[in-house]
């Protein structure tokens, strides 16, 4: 139902939660700890190490040398990609 733009508001004195609102305004603000800045490096290292292991498994089978190599290459790539993401977010927040 549309509301008329020319309608005058009612001046009633009904305030059911007046005490609740008054208590919220008088409370002192709570100091909260800010979370430490999270880094994308750790997340990317883990994710790309798993991804690299999966690619190595699909391409070379269950050979442990290839699996370790895929995990190592994925972790190195994740490190550099995570650093790039951290730099980009730091530059954007300035």
PDB file as gemmi writes it, atoms N, CA and C in Angstrom:
CRYST1    1.000    1.000    1.000  90.00  90.00  90.00 P 1                      
ATOM      1  N   UNK A   1       0.829  -1.156   0.000  1.00  0.00           N  
ATOM      2  CA  UNK A   1       0.000   0.000   0.000  1.00  0.00           C  
ATOM      3  C   UNK A   1       0.887   1.236   0.000  1.00  0.00           C  
ATOM      4  N   UNK A   2       0.693   2.170  -0.899  1.00  0.00           N  
ATOM      5  CA  UNK A   2       1.560   3.340  -0.970  1.00  0.00           C  
ATOM      6  C   UNK A   2       1.331   4.287   0.213  1.00  0.00           C  
ATOM      7  N   UNK A   3       2.376   4.953   0.599  1.00  0.00           N  
ATOM      8  CA  UNK A   3       2.320   5.920   1.683  1.00  0.00           C  
ATOM      9  C   UNK A   3       2.239   7.316   1.078  1.00  0.00           C  
ATOM     10  N   UNK A   4       1.326   8.104   1.580  1.00  0.00           N  
ATOM     11  CA  UNK A   4       1.138   9.455   1.068  1.00  0.00           C  
ATOM     12  C   UNK A   4       2.298  10.344   1.508  1.00  0.00           C  
ATOM     13  N   UNK A   5       2.828  11.132   0.594  1.00  0.00           N  
ATOM     14  CA  UNK A   5       3.942  12.028   0.924  1.00  0.00           C  
ATOM     15  C   UNK A   5       3.477  13.263   1.682  1.00  0.00           C  
ATOM     16  N   UNK A   6       2.204  13.588   1.566  1.00  0.00           N  
ATOM     17  CA  UNK A   6       1.693  14.787   2.231  1.00  0.00           C  
ATOM     18  C   UNK A   6       1.056  14.474   3.579  1.00  0.00           C  
ATOM     19  N   UNK A   7       1.063  13.225   3.978  1.00  0.00           N  
ATOM     20  CA  UNK A   7       0.433  12.821   5.222  1.00  0.00           C  
ATOM     21  C   UNK A   7       1.253  13.291   6.419  1.00  0.00           C  
ATOM     22  N   UNK A   8       0.592  13.855   7.412  1.00  0.00           N  
ATOM     23  CA  UNK A   8       1.279  14.289   8.620  1.00  0.00           C  
ATOM     24  C   UNK A   8       1.454  13.109   9.563  1.00  0.00           C  
ATOM     25  N   UNK A   9       2.607  13.058  10.211  1.00  0.00           N  
ATOM     26  CA  UNK A   9       2.865  11.958  11.128  1.00  0.00           C  
ATOM     27  C   UNK A   9       2.094  12.163  12.421  1.00  0.00           C  
ATOM     28  N   UNK A  10       1.732  11.060  13.030  1.00  0.00           N  
ATOM     29  CA  UNK A  10       0.993  11.098  14.286  1.00  0.00           C  
ATOM     30  C   UNK A  10       1.949  11.416  15.431  1.00  0.00           C  
ATOM     31  N   UNK A  11       1.548  12.216  16.354  1.00  0.00           N  
ATOM     32  CA  UNK A  11       2.383  12.592  17.477  1.00  0.00           C  
ATOM     33  C   UNK A  11       2.034  11.819  18.727  1.00  0.00           C  
ATOM     34  N   UNK A  12       2.052  10.517  18.662  1.00  0.00           N  
ATOM     35  CA  UNK A  12       1.700   9.730  19.836  1.00  0.00           C  
ATOM     36  C   UNK A  12       2.904   9.584  20.776  1.00  0.00           C  
ATOM     37  N   UNK A  13       2.631   9.237  22.010  1.00  0.00           N  
ATOM     38  CA  UNK A  13       3.671   9.133  23.032  1.00  0.00           C  
ATOM     39  C   UNK A  13       3.927   7.687  23.438  1.00  0.00           C  
ATOM     40  N   UNK A  14       3.707   6.748  22.568  1.00  0.00           N  
ATOM     41  CA  UNK A  14       3.869   5.340  22.899  1.00  0.00           C  
ATOM     42  C   UNK A  14       5.304   4.904  22.613  1.00  0.00           C  
ATOM     43  N   UNK A  15       6.031   4.505  23.662  1.00  0.00           N  
ATOM     44  CA  UNK A  15       7.403   4.021  23.531  1.00  0.00           C  
ATOM     45  C   UNK A  15       7.549   2.746  24.357  1.00  0.00           C  
ATOM     46  N   UNK A  16       7.324   1.588  23.764  1.00  0.00           N  
ATOM     47  CA  UNK A  16       7.288   0.349  24.549  1.00  0.00           C  
ATOM     48  C   UNK A  16       8.648  -0.049  25.128  1.00  0.00           C  
ATOM     49  N   UNK A  17       9.730   0.222  24.459  1.00  0.00           N  
ATOM     50  CA  UNK A  17      11.052  -0.203  24.915  1.00  0.00           C  
ATOM     51  C   UNK A  17      11.911   0.989  25.311  1.00  0.00           C  
ATOM     52  N   UNK A  18      11.343   1.946  25.930  1.00  0.00           N  
ATOM     53  CA  UNK A  18      12.078   3.157  26.260  1.00  0.00           C  
ATOM     54  C   UNK A  18      13.217   2.884  27.240  1.00  0.00           C  
ATOM     55  N   UNK A  19      12.984   2.017  28.233  1.00  0.00           N  
ATOM     56  CA  UNK A  19      14.018   1.696  29.214  1.00  0.00           C  
ATOM     57  C   UNK A  19      15.172   0.938  28.566  1.00  0.00           C  
ATOM     58  N   UNK A  20      14.863   0.068  27.644  1.00  0.00           N  
ATOM     59  CA  UNK A  20      15.905  -0.695  26.961  1.00  0.00           C  
ATOM     60  C   UNK A  20      16.807   0.239  26.169  1.00  0.00           C  
ATOM     61  N   UNK A  21      16.233   1.200  25.459  1.00  0.00           N  
ATOM     62  CA  UNK A  21      17.027   2.134  24.667  1.00  0.00           C  
ATOM     63  C   UNK A  21      17.865   3.044  25.561  1.00  0.00           C  
ATOM     64  N   UNK A  22      17.321   3.423  26.713  1.00  0.00           N  
ATOM     65  CA  UNK A  22      18.062   4.298  27.621  1.00  0.00           C  
ATOM     66  C   UNK A  22      19.277   3.573  28.191  1.00  0.00           C  
ATOM     67  N   UNK A  23      19.148   2.284  28.475  1.00  0.00           N  
ATOM     68  CA  UNK A  23      20.273   1.528  29.020  1.00  0.00           C  
ATOM     69  C   UNK A  23      21.382   1.382  27.984  1.00  0.00           C  
ATOM     70  N   UNK A  24      21.042   1.181  26.739  1.00  0.00           N  
ATOM     71  CA  UNK A  24      22.046   1.010  25.694  1.00  0.00           C  
ATOM     72  C   UNK A  24      22.860   2.281  25.493  1.00  0.00           C  
ATOM     73  N   UNK A  25      22.214   3.423  25.637  1.00  0.00           N  
ATOM     74  CA  UNK A  25      22.923   4.681  25.432  1.00  0.00           C  
ATOM     75  C   UNK A  25      23.868   5.008  26.583  1.00  0.00           C  
ATOM     76  N   UNK A  26      23.554   4.551  27.793  1.00  0.00           N  
ATOM     77  CA  UNK A  26      24.381   4.896  28.949  1.00  0.00           C  
ATOM     78  C   UNK A  26      25.541   3.939  29.149  1.00  0.00           C  
ATOM     79  N   UNK A  27      25.558   2.821  28.460  1.00  0.00           N  
ATOM     80  CA  UNK A  27      26.654   1.872  28.621  1.00  0.00           C  
ATOM     81  C   UNK A  27      27.924   2.421  27.986  1.00  0.00           C  
ATOM     82  N   UNK A  28      29.045   2.130  28.639  1.00  0.00           N  
ATOM     83  CA  UNK A  28      30.333   2.559  28.087  1.00  0.00           C  
ATOM     84  C   UNK A  28      30.686   1.670  26.904  1.00  0.00           C  
ATOM     85  N   UNK A  29      31.343   2.204  25.900  1.00  0.00           N  
ATOM     86  CA  UNK A  29      31.724   1.377  24.760  1.00  0.00           C  
ATOM     87  C   UNK A  29      32.722   0.305  25.182  1.00  0.00           C  
ATOM     88  N   UNK A  30      32.553  -0.870  24.648  1.00  0.00           N  
ATOM     89  CA  UNK A  30      33.404  -1.996  24.968  1.00  0.00           C  
ATOM     90  C   UNK A  30      34.606  -1.984  24.028  1.00  0.00           C  
ATOM     91  N   UNK A  31      35.782  -2.076  24.611  1.00  0.00           N  
ATOM     92  CA  UNK A  31      36.992  -2.126  23.789  1.00  0.00           C  
ATOM     93  C   UNK A  31      37.236  -3.571  23.385  1.00  0.00           C  
ATOM     94  N   UNK A  32      37.303  -3.781  22.091  1.00  0.00           N  
ATOM     95  CA  UNK A  32      37.544  -5.119  21.592  1.00  0.00           C  
ATOM     96  C   UNK A  32      38.926  -5.176  20.974  1.00  0.00           C  
ATOM     97  N   UNK A  33      39.474  -6.334  21.044  1.00  0.00           N  
ATOM     98  CA  UNK A  33      40.787  -6.526  20.411  1.00  0.00           C  
ATOM     99  C   UNK A  33      40.598  -6.675  18.906  1.00  0.00           C  
ATOM    100  N   UNK A  34      41.467  -6.056  18.170  1.00  0.00           N  
ATOM    101  CA  UNK A  34      41.417  -6.237  16.728  1.00  0.00           C  
ATOM    102  C   UNK A  34      42.163  -7.514  16.379  1.00  0.00           C  
ATOM    103  N   UNK A  35      41.634  -8.218  15.436  1.00  0.00           N  
ATOM    104  CA  UNK A  35      42.258  -9.462  15.026  1.00  0.00           C  
ATOM    105  C   UNK A  35      43.587  -9.155  14.339  1.00  0.00           C  
ATOM    106  N   UNK A  36      44.587  -9.994  14.567  1.00  0.00           N  
ATOM    107  CA  UNK A  36      45.849  -9.758  13.874  1.00  0.00           C  
ATOM    108  C   UNK A  36      45.658  -9.891  12.366  1.00  0.00           C  
ATOM    109  N   UNK A  37      46.460  -9.163  11.639  1.00  0.00           N  
ATOM    110  CA  UNK A  37      46.336  -9.165  10.187  1.00  0.00           C  
ATOM    111  C   UNK A  37      46.666 -10.554   9.650  1.00  0.00           C  
ATOM    112  N   UNK A  38      45.766 -11.084   8.887  1.00  0.00           N  
ATOM    113  CA  UNK A  38      45.964 -12.427   8.349  1.00  0.00           C  
ATOM    114  C   UNK A  38      46.696 -12.339   7.026  1.00  0.00           C  
ATOM    115  N   UNK A  39      47.520 -13.311   6.806  1.00  0.00           N  
ATOM    116  CA  UNK A  39      48.333 -13.326   5.604  1.00  0.00           C  
ATOM    117  C   UNK A  39      47.776 -14.338   4.616  1.00  0.00           C  
ATOM    118  N   UNK A  40      47.841 -14.006   3.364  1.00  0.00           N  
ATOM    119  CA  UNK A  40      47.385 -14.916   2.318  1.00  0.00           C  
ATOM    120  C   UNK A  40      48.454 -15.930   1.961  1.00  0.00           C  
ATOM    121  N   UNK A  41      49.686 -15.721   2.454  1.00  0.00           N  
ATOM    122  CA  UNK A  41      50.792 -16.609   2.089  1.00  0.00           C  
ATOM    123  C   UNK A  41      50.529 -18.027   2.575  1.00  0.00           C  
ATOM    124  N   UNK A  42      50.142 -18.174   3.836  1.00  0.00           N  
ATOM    125  CA  UNK A  42      49.943 -19.510   4.397  1.00  0.00           C  
ATOM    126  C   UNK A  42      48.828 -20.251   3.673  1.00  0.00           C  
ATOM    127  N   UNK A  43      47.744 -19.565   3.427  1.00  0.00           N  
ATOM    128  CA  UNK A  43      46.611 -20.203   2.756  1.00  0.00           C  
ATOM    129  C   UNK A  43      46.988 -20.632   1.344  1.00  0.00           C  
ATOM    130  N   UNK A  44      47.668 -19.751   0.630  1.00  0.00           N  
ATOM    131  CA  UNK A  44      48.034 -20.075  -0.751  1.00  0.00           C  
ATOM    132  C   UNK A  44      49.079 -21.186  -0.817  1.00  0.00           C  
ATOM    133  N   UNK A  45      50.023 -21.210   0.129  1.00  0.00           N  
ATOM    134  CA  UNK A  45      51.037 -22.282   0.142  1.00  0.00           C  
ATOM    135  C   UNK A  45      50.353 -23.622   0.309  1.00  0.00           C  
ATOM    136  N   UNK A  46      49.441 -23.721   1.264  1.00  0.00           N  
ATOM    137  CA  UNK A  46      48.769 -25.000   1.517  1.00  0.00           C  
ATOM    138  C   UNK A  46      47.903 -25.397   0.332  1.00  0.00           C  
ATOM    139  N   UNK A  47      47.098 -24.472  -0.166  1.00  0.00           N  
ATOM    140  CA  UNK A  47      46.203 -24.810  -1.273  1.00  0.00           C  
ATOM    141  C   UNK A  47      46.957 -25.212  -2.538  1.00  0.00           C  
ATOM    142  N   UNK A  48      47.985 -24.464  -2.887  1.00  0.00           N  
ATOM    143  CA  UNK A  48      48.708 -24.796  -4.115  1.00  0.00           C  
ATOM    144  C   UNK A  48      49.610 -26.009  -3.945  1.00  0.00           C  
ATOM    145  N   UNK A  49      50.049 -26.308  -2.716  1.00  0.00           N  
ATOM    146  CA  UNK A  49      50.793 -27.551  -2.494  1.00  0.00           C  
ATOM    147  C   UNK A  49      49.876 -28.755  -2.719  1.00  0.00           C  
ATOM    148  N   UNK A  50      48.647 -28.670  -2.232  1.00  0.00           N  
ATOM    149  CA  UNK A  50      47.685 -29.755  -2.474  1.00  0.00           C  
ATOM    150  C   UNK A  50      47.350 -29.848  -3.957  1.00  0.00           C  
ATOM    151  N   UNK A  51      47.171 -28.701  -4.589  1.00  0.00           N  
ATOM    152  CA  UNK A  51      46.876 -28.674  -6.018  1.00  0.00           C  
ATOM    153  C   UNK A  51      48.033 -29.262  -6.830  1.00  0.00           C  
ATOM    154  N   UNK A  52      49.261 -28.892  -6.471  1.00  0.00           N  
ATOM    155  CA  UNK A  52      50.436 -29.433  -7.165  1.00  0.00           C  
ATOM    156  C   UNK A  52      50.583 -30.928  -6.972  1.00  0.00           C  
ATOM    157  N   UNK A  53      50.269 -31.412  -5.771  1.00  0.00           N  
ATOM    158  CA  UNK A  53      50.316 -32.851  -5.521  1.00  0.00           C  
ATOM    159  C   UNK A  53      49.279 -33.575  -6.367  1.00  0.00           C  
ATOM    160  N   UNK A  54      48.104 -32.991  -6.490  1.00  0.00           N  
ATOM    161  CA  UNK A  54      47.069 -33.598  -7.319  1.00  0.00           C  
ATOM    162  C   UNK A  54      47.449 -33.650  -8.784  1.00  0.00           C  
ATOM    163  N   UNK A  55      48.044 -32.582  -9.277  1.00  0.00           N  
ATOM    164  CA  UNK A  55      48.484 -32.585 -10.677  1.00  0.00           C  
ATOM    165  C   UNK A  55      49.586 -33.610 -10.895  1.00  0.00           C  
ATOM    166  N   UNK A  56      50.525 -33.697  -9.945  1.00  0.00           N  
ATOM    167  CA  UNK A  56      51.593 -34.691 -10.064  1.00  0.00           C  
ATOM    168  C   UNK A  56      51.035 -36.102 -10.015  1.00  0.00           C  
ATOM    169  N   UNK A  57      50.037 -36.336  -9.191  1.00  0.00           N  
ATOM    170  CA  UNK A  57      49.435 -37.666  -9.108  1.00  0.00           C  
ATOM    171  C   UNK A  57      48.729 -38.033 -10.408  1.00  0.00           C  
ATOM    172  N   UNK A  58      48.036 -37.064 -10.990  1.00  0.00           N  
ATOM    173  CA  UNK A  58      47.333 -37.347 -12.240  1.00  0.00           C  
ATOM    174  C   UNK A  58      48.285 -37.548 -13.410  1.00  0.00           C  
ATOM    175  N   UNK A  59      49.429 -36.866 -13.377  1.00  0.00           N  
ATOM    176  CA  UNK A  59      50.338 -36.966 -14.520  1.00  0.00           C  
ATOM    177  C   UNK A  59      51.359 -38.087 -14.379  1.00  0.00           C  
ATOM    178  N   UNK A  60      51.833 -38.379 -13.161  1.00  0.00           N  
ATOM    179  CA  UNK A  60      52.908 -39.355 -13.005  1.00  0.00           C  
ATOM    180  C   UNK A  60      52.510 -40.571 -12.184  1.00  0.00           C  
ATOM    181  N   UNK A  61      51.329 -40.609 -11.676  1.00  0.00           N  
ATOM    182  CA  UNK A  61      50.925 -41.758 -10.875  1.00  0.00           C  
ATOM    183  C   UNK A  61      51.318 -41.556  -9.418  1.00  0.00           C  
ATOM    184  N   UNK A  62      51.482 -42.670  -8.710  1.00  0.00           N  
ATOM    185  CA  UNK A  62      51.739 -42.618  -7.269  1.00  0.00           C  
ATOM    186  C   UNK A  62      53.238 -42.612  -6.946  1.00  0.00           C  
ATOM    187  N   UNK A  63      54.058 -42.119  -7.825  1.00  0.00           N  
ATOM    188  CA  UNK A  63      55.495 -42.032  -7.582  1.00  0.00           C  
ATOM    189  C   UNK A  63      55.771 -40.918  -6.566  1.00  0.00           C  
ATOM    190  N   UNK A  64      56.410 -41.267  -5.455  1.00  0.00           N  
ATOM    191  CA  UNK A  64      56.582 -40.300  -4.364  1.00  0.00           C  
ATOM    192  C   UNK A  64      57.498 -39.138  -4.744  1.00  0.00           C  
ATOM    193  N   UNK A  65      58.439 -39.371  -5.627  1.00  0.00           N  
ATOM    194  CA  UNK A  65      59.335 -38.282  -6.035  1.00  0.00           C  
ATOM    195  C   UNK A  65      58.547 -37.210  -6.777  1.00  0.00           C  
ATOM    196  N   UNK A  66      57.705 -37.625  -7.695  1.00  0.00           N  
ATOM    197  CA  UNK A  66      56.907 -36.667  -8.444  1.00  0.00           C  
ATOM    198  C   UNK A  66      55.874 -35.984  -7.554  1.00  0.00           C  
ATOM    199  N   UNK A  67      55.306 -36.734  -6.612  1.00  0.00           N  
ATOM    200  CA  UNK A  67      54.335 -36.131  -5.702  1.00  0.00           C  
ATOM    201  C   UNK A  67      54.996 -35.069  -4.823  1.00  0.00           C  
ATOM    202  N   UNK A  68      56.199 -35.374  -4.317  1.00  0.00           N  
ATOM    203  CA  UNK A  68      56.915 -34.395  -3.492  1.00  0.00           C  
ATOM    204  C   UNK A  68      57.321 -33.183  -4.325  1.00  0.00           C  
ATOM    205  N   UNK A  69      57.750 -33.425  -5.557  1.00  0.00           N  
ATOM    206  CA  UNK A  69      58.115 -32.323  -6.442  1.00  0.00           C  
ATOM    207  C   UNK A  69      56.920 -31.437  -6.767  1.00  0.00           C  
ATOM    208  N   UNK A  70      55.780 -32.040  -7.025  1.00  0.00           N  
ATOM    209  CA  UNK A  70      54.565 -31.263  -7.296  1.00  0.00           C  
ATOM    210  C   UNK A  70      54.145 -30.441  -6.097  1.00  0.00           C  
ATOM    211  N   UNK A  71      54.259 -31.040  -4.896  1.00  0.00           N  
ATOM    212  CA  UNK A  71      53.911 -30.302  -3.680  1.00  0.00           C  
ATOM    213  C   UNK A  71      54.887 -29.154  -3.458  1.00  0.00           C  
ATOM    214  N   UNK A  72      56.164 -29.386  -3.703  1.00  0.00           N  
ATOM    215  CA  UNK A  72      57.177 -28.347  -3.515  1.00  0.00           C  
ATOM    216  C   UNK A  72      56.971 -27.191  -4.498  1.00  0.00           C  
ATOM    217  N   UNK A  73      56.752 -27.518  -5.757  1.00  0.00           N  
ATOM    218  CA  UNK A  73      56.518 -26.464  -6.748  1.00  0.00           C  
ATOM    219  C   UNK A  73      55.225 -25.695  -6.452  1.00  0.00           C  
ATOM    220  N   UNK A  74      54.194 -26.404  -6.013  1.00  0.00           N  
ATOM    221  CA  UNK A  74      52.952 -25.734  -5.650  1.00  0.00           C  
ATOM    222  C   UNK A  74      53.132 -24.816  -4.452  1.00  0.00           C  
ATOM    223  N   UNK A  75      53.927 -25.259  -3.458  1.00  0.00           N  
ATOM    224  CA  UNK A  75      54.162 -24.437  -2.272  1.00  0.00           C  
ATOM    225  C   UNK A  75      54.956 -23.181  -2.624  1.00  0.00           C  
ATOM    226  N   UNK A  76      55.953 -23.319  -3.483  1.00  0.00           N  
ATOM    227  CA  UNK A  76      56.751 -22.158  -3.892  1.00  0.00           C  
ATOM    228  C   UNK A  76      55.877 -21.169  -4.668  1.00  0.00           C  
ATOM    229  N   UNK A  77      55.065 -21.689  -5.574  1.00  0.00           N  
ATOM    230  CA  UNK A  77      54.162 -20.817  -6.329  1.00  0.00           C  
ATOM    231  C   UNK A  77      53.162 -20.147  -5.386  1.00  0.00           C  
ATOM    232  N   UNK A  78      52.660 -20.869  -4.414  1.00  0.00           N  
ATOM    233  CA  UNK A  78      51.719 -20.309  -3.442  1.00  0.00           C  
ATOM    234  C   UNK A  78      52.351 -19.227  -2.594  1.00  0.00           C  
ATOM    235  N   UNK A  79      53.626 -19.383  -2.265  1.00  0.00           N  
ATOM    236  CA  UNK A  79      54.329 -18.372  -1.487  1.00  0.00           C  
ATOM    237  C   UNK A  79      54.382 -17.047  -2.237  1.00  0.00           C  
ATOM    238  N   UNK A  80      54.773 -17.114  -3.488  1.00  0.00           N  
ATOM    239  CA  UNK A  80      54.892 -15.879  -4.272  1.00  0.00           C  
ATOM    240  C   UNK A  80      53.528 -15.269  -4.606  1.00  0.00           C  
ATOM    241  N   UNK A  81      52.544 -16.110  -4.879  1.00  0.00           N  
ATOM    242  CA  UNK A  81      51.199 -15.593  -5.149  1.00  0.00           C  
ATOM    243  C   UNK A  81      50.618 -14.961  -3.882  1.00  0.00           C  
ATOM    244  N   UNK A  82      50.828 -15.587  -2.727  1.00  0.00           N  
ATOM    245  CA  UNK A  82      50.351 -15.031  -1.463  1.00  0.00           C  
ATOM    246  C   UNK A  82      51.003 -13.710  -1.130  1.00  0.00           C  
ATOM    247  N   UNK A  83      52.306 -13.604  -1.394  1.00  0.00           N  
ATOM    248  CA  UNK A  83      52.985 -12.322  -1.169  1.00  0.00           C  
ATOM    249  C   UNK A  83      52.418 -11.233  -2.080  1.00  0.00           C  
ATOM    250  N   UNK A  84      52.146 -11.589  -3.312  1.00  0.00           N  
ATOM    251  CA  UNK A  84      51.553 -10.629  -4.243  1.00  0.00           C  
ATOM    252  C   UNK A  84      50.179 -10.176  -3.789  1.00  0.00           C  
ATOM    253  N   UNK A  85      49.380 -11.100  -3.273  1.00  0.00           N  
ATOM    254  CA  UNK A  85      48.064 -10.735  -2.756  1.00  0.00           C  
ATOM    255  C   UNK A  85      48.184  -9.827  -1.540  1.00  0.00           C  
ATOM    256  N   UNK A  86      49.136 -10.123  -0.649  1.00  0.00           N  
ATOM    257  CA  UNK A  86      49.344  -9.270   0.530  1.00  0.00           C  
ATOM    258  C   UNK A  86      49.773  -7.862   0.131  1.00  0.00           C  
ATOM    259  N   UNK A  87      50.636  -7.766  -0.845  1.00  0.00           N  
ATOM    260  CA  UNK A  87      51.072  -6.438  -1.318  1.00  0.00           C  
ATOM    261  C   UNK A  87      49.917  -5.681  -1.938  1.00  0.00           C  
ATOM    262  N   UNK A  88      49.100  -6.384  -2.699  1.00  0.00           N  
ATOM    263  CA  UNK A  88      47.961  -5.718  -3.362  1.00  0.00           C  
ATOM    264  C   UNK A  88      46.950  -5.212  -2.328  1.00  0.00           C  
ATOM    265  N   UNK A  89      46.672  -5.998  -1.301  1.00  0.00           N  
ATOM    266  CA  UNK A  89      45.718  -5.553  -0.288  1.00  0.00           C  
ATOM    267  C   UNK A  89      46.304  -4.437   0.575  1.00  0.00           C  
ATOM    268  N   UNK A  90      47.614  -4.466   0.815  1.00  0.00           N  
ATOM    269  CA  UNK A  90      48.241  -3.389   1.589  1.00  0.00           C  
ATOM    270  C   UNK A  90      48.230  -2.089   0.796  1.00  0.00           C  
ATOM    271  N   UNK A  91      48.463  -2.161  -0.503  1.00  0.00           N  
ATOM    272  CA  UNK A  91      48.452  -0.962  -1.336  1.00  0.00           C  
ATOM    273  C   UNK A  91      47.035  -0.407  -1.457  1.00  0.00           C  
ATOM    274  N   UNK A  92      46.040  -1.269  -1.459  1.00  0.00           N  
ATOM    275  CA  UNK A  92      44.654  -0.826  -1.601  1.00  0.00           C  
ATOM    276  C   UNK A  92      44.158  -0.172  -0.303  1.00  0.00           C  
ATOM    277  N   UNK A  93      44.653  -0.641   0.853  1.00  0.00           N  
ATOM    278  CA  UNK A  93      44.166  -0.107   2.119  1.00  0.00           C  
ATOM    279  C   UNK A  93      44.794   1.225   2.501  1.00  0.00           C  
ATOM    280  N   UNK A  94      45.858   1.630   1.824  1.00  0.00           N  
ATOM    281  CA  UNK A  94      46.506   2.906   2.139  1.00  0.00           C  
ATOM    282  C   UNK A  94      45.750   4.067   1.620  1.00  0.00           C  
TER     283      UNK A  94                                                      
END                                                                             
